[in-house]
Amino acid sequence: MPVSDARFRAEDLRAFAAQMLGALGMDADMARAMSARVIDADLLGYPTHGLAFFPAYLERIEKRMIALSGSWEVVSDRPGAFAWKCERLPGAWVMEKATAELIVRARAQGVATATIAKCSHIGCLQTYLPPFTEQGLLVFLACTNPGIYSVAPFGGADAVLTSNPMAYGFPTSGAPVLIDQSTSLASNAFFNGFAARKEKLPAKWLLDAHGNPTDDPTALGAKPAGTILPLGGLEFGYKGFGYGIAVEALSLALSGYGRAQKPDAFGQSVFIQAIDPDAFAGREAFLREMDHLVAACHASRPRRGVERVRVPGERALAAKADQEKNGVRIAPATLQKLDPWLKKLGVAFPQEEKP
C-alpha cells in the first residue's frame, strides 16, 4: 500500500465506486450518480467528502439507512417550484434529477426553486454547482441534517443546529465563482479528521460540554458532547448563527422535514434555487458586472504573506484541472479505510496512475 498520496484516474475511481455500490445491491443509475459526486469531491480537493467518506456510505447501505432503489413522492408541483419527499434515496441521484428539472424550469420561468426532504447525505455541495453555471444560471443551495445537533446558538452551550452548509454558483465569462461554506466555523467532518489524527485544532473553535472554549477536537465526540462555534466564533458568532437559522428555514421548514419531527441522523433536507439572468437585466449585463468584480478582486494588492488574491472556487477548479490531467490524489489512510470493504465485497482497487 502506498506510503504517500498515490494518483488514480478519475474514470477508474468512478467505476470502482459504482462497482462497490452495485455489489451491495444498489440500482445502477443511482450507483453511477453517487459515485460521480464522491469522486468530484476528491477532484475539487475536498477529500473529507470523497472516497475517505465512502466507507460510511457503504455501512449505511448495508444497514439499509440508504435506499437501494425507488422513487420520490411529489409533495407539491407548480411551474416555478416543486417539493419532493425521498425515503432515504441516494442524495446524489435525487440531486441529479432535481438539477435537470430546475434547469428546464428556470429557463421557462426565470426562477425555479425546489425542496427535497429526507434524502440521504448529498456530500460536497460545490460538486452540484457547475451543471447550473455551465448553463449560464445562478444557483443557491443549502442543506442540513435535522437529526444531527453539533452547533450551539450564539451565546449558548447546548447544540441546537449543525454545520448547515450553503453554496452559491455564479457564471462569468471565464471560470465560475463557486462558494461552498459552513455556517459554523468548520464542518463536523473537519473536526472528526483532527480527532482521528490526534491533533489539536489551530484555535479554540469548539466549546466543551461546560461551554468553555477548547482546541481539543475530541470534545465534539465526548460524553457529554461539546459543540461547534458558529461562523465568527466567540466574538462575532451571531453572524454565523443567523446564517445557520436561514439554512434551517429554507431547507427544513420549507421542505416540511425538520427537527420538530425528531428524526434520526440519516436523512437530509435540501433547498435549491436556479436563476436565469435573462429574466432580469439580462445575461450580458450580469456577465459584465461579474467579470468586473472578479477582475477587481484579482487586481487587489495582496497583503503580506499572500501570493495573490483568489475568488471562491478558483483553488478547487485548479485542483480539478490538475487531477483530471495527472490523476486524483488518494491518501494512504483512505486506502486503509477501504481495504476491509475490498475484501468483503471482492472488489479490486484501481491500479495507480504512473507519471
Buried (B, 14 or more C-beta within 10 A) or exposed (E): EEEEBBBBBBEBBBBBBBBBBBBBEBBEBBBBBBBBBBBBBBBBBBBBBBBBBBBEBBEBBEEEBBBBEEEBEEBEEEEBBBBBBBBBBBBBBBBBBBBEBBBEBBBEBBBBBBBBBBBBBBBBBBBBBBBBBEBBBBBBBBBBBBBBBBBBBBEBBEBBBBBBBBBBBBBBEEBBBBBBBBBBBBBBBBBBBBBEEEEEBEEBBBBBBEEEBBBBBBBBEEEEBBBBBBBBBEEEBEBBBBBBBBBBEBBBBBBBBBBEEEBEBBBBBBBBBBBBBBBEEEBEEBBBEBEEBBEEBEEEEEEEEEEEBEBBBBEBBBBBEBBEEEBBBBBEBBBEBBEEBBEEBEBEBBEBBEE
